[in-house]
Amino acid sequence: MTAQISPGSIDVLLFDIGRVVIDISFDQVMATWAAHAGCAATDLTTRFVVDDSFRHHETGRIDDATFFDNLRGSLGIGITDAQFLSGWNSIFTGEMPGIAQMLAAAGQRLPLYAFSNTNPAHIAHFSKEYAEVLSHFREIFLSSSIGLRKPDAEAYDHVVKAIGVPASRILFFDDSAANIEGARARGLCAVHVTSMDDVARALTELEILPRGA
């Protein structure tokens, strides 16, 4: 962990959702789509790219149907919207180990917020399926709702302003190195989450979790 934090140095905790709160697997998405299309998952993996269509979906510029139609062309498969949706939502594989307990403990000491790059289809799914663990957050900032996505500077500025405390008093957890770099460039403290140990260590440094827990 590279963020310089100590008890009393942080007023707000801000969490990414994917691979920080809820585990995700793009391999599962590709496998589900491939099963529907009757092709190899590896074929789809090599064709899938984070392109303008993907980014526009995550910033609310295009809807699910348009995104799926664009995927038909880029992936070269003719599956239905319902089949695309079932595969797209299969990305979520469960809560990250121990995160519910850590959020419960942290929420007794500091306000918790979440900030995720995501899209309408995923929001509809995880808001229902993971309502309990997401209930720890006072507010969840979603890229397709605010029209801004990480790691763009404007996205962090929007979230910091909405939370209403200085960026330097916010500790941000994300699994993406690019998103961590973007957050630090806007003045946030940030922890690159490569495992749940990174979250636990940060909460221990803040004396939210006891040492040796």
One Martini backbone bead per residue (centre of mass of N, CA, C, O) as a GRO file, in nm:
protein
  213
    1MET     BB    1   0.095   0.036   0.024
    2THR     BB    2   0.114   0.401  -0.066
    3ALA     BB    3  -0.057   0.538   0.119
    4GLN     BB    4  -0.061   0.819   0.341
    5ILE     BB    5  -0.175   0.702   0.651
    6SER     BB    6  -0.372   0.797   0.945
    7PRO     BB    7  -0.509   0.869   1.216
    8GLY     BB    8  -0.723   1.138   1.110
    9SER     BB    9  -0.659   1.173   0.780
   10ILE     BB   10  -0.961   1.067   0.731
   11ASP     BB   11  -1.317   1.120   0.625
   12VAL     BB   12  -1.331   0.924   0.360
   13LEU     BB   13  -1.463   0.637   0.190
   14LEU     BB   14  -1.372   0.504  -0.142
   15PHE     BB   15  -1.531   0.265  -0.367
   16ASP     BB   16  -1.500   0.038  -0.567
   17ILE     BB   17  -1.661  -0.246  -0.701
   18GLY     BB   18  -1.492  -0.400  -0.893
   19ARG     BB   19  -1.278  -0.608  -0.709
   20VAL     BB   20  -1.377  -0.487  -0.410
   21VAL     BB   21  -1.685  -0.585  -0.362
   22ILE     BB   22  -1.723  -0.727  -0.645
   23ASP     BB   23  -1.677  -0.993  -0.826
   24ILE     BB   24  -1.514  -1.057  -1.149
   25SER     BB   25  -1.572  -1.217  -1.493
   26PHE     BB   26  -1.492  -1.216  -1.825
   27ASP     BB   27  -1.476  -1.517  -1.885
   28GLN     BB   28  -1.776  -1.572  -1.826
   29VAL     BB   29  -1.890  -1.401  -2.048
   30MET     BB   30  -1.755  -1.544  -2.290
   31ALA     BB   31  -1.869  -1.827  -2.229
   32THR     BB   32  -2.167  -1.755  -2.258
   33TRP     BB   33  -2.164  -1.640  -2.543
   34ALA     BB   34  -2.036  -1.890  -2.680
   35ALA     BB   35  -2.265  -2.084  -2.615
   36HIS     BB   36  -2.480  -1.927  -2.779
   37ALA     BB   37  -2.291  -1.915  -3.057
   38GLY     BB   38  -2.098  -2.166  -3.109
   39CYS     BB   39  -1.810  -2.092  -2.980
   40ALA     BB   40  -1.512  -1.976  -2.882
   41ALA     BB   41  -1.404  -1.789  -2.623
   42THR     BB   42  -1.126  -1.700  -2.741
   43ASP     BB   43  -1.243  -1.550  -2.983
   44LEU     BB   44  -1.384  -1.325  -2.816
   45THR     BB   45  -1.146  -1.220  -2.651
   46THR     BB   46  -0.983  -1.111  -2.905
   47ARG     BB   47  -1.231  -0.909  -2.995
   48PHE     BB   48  -1.246  -0.769  -2.730
   49VAL     BB   49  -1.298  -0.415  -2.669
   50VAL     BB   50  -1.223  -0.091  -2.549
   51ASP     BB   51  -1.439   0.117  -2.688
   52ASP     BB   52  -1.658   0.358  -2.766
   53SER     BB   53  -1.903   0.187  -2.696
   54PHE     BB   54  -1.820   0.117  -2.410
   55ARG     BB   55  -1.784   0.410  -2.307
   56HIS     BB   56  -2.074   0.507  -2.381
   57HIS     BB   57  -2.218   0.308  -2.195
   58GLU     BB   58  -2.066   0.421  -1.926
   59THR     BB   59  -2.195   0.733  -1.998
   60GLY     BB   60  -2.498   0.717  -2.131
   61ARG     BB   61  -2.502   0.743  -2.461
   62ILE     BB   62  -2.589   0.441  -2.462
   63ASP     BB   63  -2.767   0.164  -2.479
   64ASP     BB   64  -2.794  -0.165  -2.453
   65ALA     BB   65  -2.891  -0.231  -2.743
   66THR     BB   66  -2.662  -0.079  -2.888
   67PHE     BB   67  -2.428  -0.232  -2.763
   68PHE     BB   68  -2.511  -0.515  -2.862
   69ASP     BB   69  -2.508  -0.445  -3.162
   70ASN     BB   70  -2.206  -0.376  -3.170
   71LEU     BB   71  -2.112  -0.662  -3.080
   72ARG     BB   72  -2.203  -0.819  -3.324
   73GLY     BB   73  -1.984  -0.691  -3.503
   74SER     BB   74  -1.714  -0.723  -3.331
   75LEU     BB   75  -1.768  -1.046  -3.270
   76GLY     BB   76  -1.947  -1.211  -3.484
   77ILE     BB   77  -2.244  -1.237  -3.351
   78GLY     BB   78  -2.614  -1.354  -3.338
   79ILE     BB   79  -2.729  -1.283  -3.072
   80THR     BB   80  -2.937  -1.191  -2.840
   81ASP     BB   81  -3.014  -0.968  -2.605
   82ALA     BB   82  -3.070  -1.178  -2.383
   83GLN     BB   83  -2.796  -1.323  -2.418
   84PHE     BB   84  -2.618  -1.086  -2.365
   85LEU     BB   85  -2.728  -1.024  -2.080
   86SER     BB   86  -2.660  -1.290  -1.940
   87GLY     BB   87  -2.354  -1.262  -1.987
   88TRP     BB   88  -2.303  -0.977  -1.871
   89ASN     BB   89  -2.414  -1.060  -1.574
   90SER     BB   90  -2.201  -1.301  -1.522
   91ILE     BB   91  -1.961  -1.128  -1.408
   92PHE     BB   92  -2.089  -1.182  -1.135
   93THR     BB   93  -1.947  -1.386  -0.842
   94GLY     BB   94  -1.940  -1.209  -0.582
   95GLU     BB   95  -1.819  -1.135  -0.298
   96MET     BB   96  -1.568  -1.018  -0.149
   97PRO     BB   97  -1.365  -1.125   0.079
   98GLY     BB   98  -1.472  -0.959   0.377
   99ILE     BB   99  -1.615  -0.686   0.294
  100ALA     BB  100  -1.865  -0.665   0.473
  101GLN     BB  101  -1.713  -0.644   0.743
  102MET     BB  102  -1.539  -0.397   0.670
  103LEU     BB  103  -1.773  -0.202   0.611
  104ALA     BB  104  -1.910  -0.219   0.883
  105ALA     BB  105  -1.670  -0.108   1.044
  106ALA     BB  106  -1.616   0.157   0.882
  107GLY     BB  107  -1.914   0.279   0.907
  108GLN     BB  108  -1.872   0.351   1.222
  109ARG     BB  109  -1.641   0.587   1.147
  110LEU     BB  110  -1.710   0.630   0.832
  111PRO     BB  111  -1.796   0.743   0.540
  112LEU     BB  112  -1.946   0.571   0.259
  113TYR     BB  113  -1.840   0.526  -0.083
  114ALA     BB  114  -1.906   0.491  -0.439
  115PHE     BB  115  -1.710   0.421  -0.757
  116SER     BB  116  -1.829   0.340  -1.093
  117ASN     BB  117  -1.777   0.172  -1.382
  118THR     BB  118  -2.085   0.161  -1.567
  119ASN     BB  119  -2.410   0.020  -1.650
  120PRO     BB  120  -2.742  -0.033  -1.675
  121ALA     BB  121  -2.742  -0.344  -1.662
  122HIS     BB  122  -2.561  -0.372  -1.407
  123ILE     BB  123  -2.722  -0.200  -1.216
  124ALA     BB  124  -2.983  -0.367  -1.217
  125HIS     BB  125  -2.842  -0.618  -1.102
  126PHE     BB  126  -2.664  -0.530  -0.844
  127SER     BB  127  -2.885  -0.373  -0.687
  128LYS     BB  128  -3.029  -0.648  -0.619
  129GLU     BB  129  -2.811  -0.882  -0.560
  130TYR     BB  130  -2.625  -0.649  -0.373
  131ALA     BB  131  -2.783  -0.475  -0.157
  132GLU     BB  132  -2.652  -0.531   0.117
  133VAL     BB  133  -2.354  -0.441   0.065
  134LEU     BB  134  -2.445  -0.156  -0.063
  135SER     BB  135  -2.581  -0.033   0.205
  136HIS     BB  136  -2.311   0.102   0.323
  137PHE     BB  137  -2.369   0.332   0.125
  138ARG     BB  138  -2.459   0.659   0.089
  139GLU     BB  139  -2.323   0.666  -0.205
  140ILE     BB  140  -2.344   0.601  -0.567
  141PHE     BB  141  -2.118   0.641  -0.828
  142LEU     BB  142  -2.216   0.640  -1.176
  143SER     BB  143  -2.112   0.681  -1.490
  144SER     BB  144  -2.398   0.658  -1.643
  145SER     BB  145  -2.521   0.891  -1.456
  146ILE     BB  146  -2.282   1.127  -1.470
  147GLY     BB  147  -2.105   1.107  -1.750
  148LEU     BB  148  -1.847   0.978  -1.598
  149ARG     BB  149  -1.505   0.841  -1.608
  150LYS     BB  150  -1.267   0.649  -1.533
  151PRO     BB  151  -0.966   0.851  -1.526
  152ASP     BB  152  -1.105   1.116  -1.538
  153ALA     BB  153  -1.086   1.414  -1.387
  154GLU     BB  154  -1.391   1.495  -1.382
  155ALA     BB  155  -1.488   1.256  -1.213
  156TYR     BB  156  -1.344   1.320  -0.948
  157ASP     BB  157  -1.445   1.609  -0.913
  158HIS     BB  158  -1.741   1.537  -0.890
  159VAL     BB  159  -1.722   1.354  -0.638
  160VAL     BB  160  -1.586   1.548  -0.443
  161LYS     BB  161  -1.804   1.767  -0.454
  162ALA     BB  162  -2.042   1.584  -0.360
  163ILE     BB  163  -1.918   1.508  -0.083
  164GLY     BB  164  -1.760   1.776   0.056
  165VAL     BB  165  -1.447   1.714   0.059
  166PRO     BB  166  -1.135   1.699   0.049
  167ALA     BB  167  -0.941   1.502  -0.140
  168SER     BB  168  -0.718   1.447   0.091
  169ARG     BB  169  -0.973   1.309   0.277
  170ILE     BB  170  -0.975   1.078   0.060
  171LEU     BB  171  -1.013   0.722   0.034
  172PHE     BB  172  -0.918   0.517  -0.243
  173PHE     BB  173  -1.047   0.213  -0.395
  174ASP     BB  174  -0.866   0.021  -0.652
  175ASP     BB  175  -0.777  -0.218  -0.915
  176SER     BB  176  -0.676   0.021  -1.095
  177ALA     BB  177  -0.397   0.186  -1.185
  178ALA     BB  178  -0.522   0.415  -1.354
  179ASN     BB  179  -0.728   0.507  -1.134
  180ILE     BB  180  -0.520   0.574  -0.919
  181GLU     BB  181  -0.362   0.785  -1.077
  182GLY     BB  182  -0.606   0.972  -1.125
  183ALA     BB  183  -0.668   1.029  -0.828
  184ARG     BB  184  -0.392   1.146  -0.741
  185ALA     BB  185  -0.398   1.383  -0.951
  186ARG     BB  186  -0.665   1.497  -0.771
  187GLY     BB  187  -0.570   1.443  -0.445
  188LEU     BB  188  -0.608   1.160  -0.367
  189CYS     BB  189  -0.617   0.900  -0.179
  190ALA     BB  190  -0.466   0.570  -0.262
  191VAL     BB  191  -0.555   0.217  -0.322
  192HIS     BB  192  -0.421  -0.066  -0.456
  193VAL     BB  193  -0.617  -0.346  -0.539
  194THR     BB  194  -0.496  -0.691  -0.529
  195SER     BB  195  -0.626  -0.742  -0.246
  196MET     BB  196  -0.785  -0.759   0.062
  197ASP     BB  197  -0.528  -0.680   0.219
  198ASP     BB  198  -0.520  -0.381   0.132
  199VAL     BB  199  -0.772  -0.298   0.284
  200ALA     BB  200  -0.697  -0.399   0.566
  201ARG     BB  201  -0.441  -0.227   0.601
  202ALA     BB  202  -0.577   0.049   0.584
  203LEU     BB  203  -0.776   0.005   0.823
  204THR     BB  204  -0.551  -0.038   1.027
  205GLU     BB  205  -0.408   0.238   0.997
  206LEU     BB  206  -0.694   0.378   1.092
  207GLU     BB  207  -0.812   0.200   1.333
  208ILE     BB  208  -1.057   0.006   1.244
  209LEU     BB  209  -0.869  -0.229   1.255
  210PRO     BB  210  -0.715  -0.459   1.418
  211ARG     BB  211  -0.429  -0.581   1.490
  212GLY     BB  212  -0.424  -0.913   1.369
  213ALA     BB  213  -0.714  -0.967   1.215
   0.00000   0.00000   0.00000
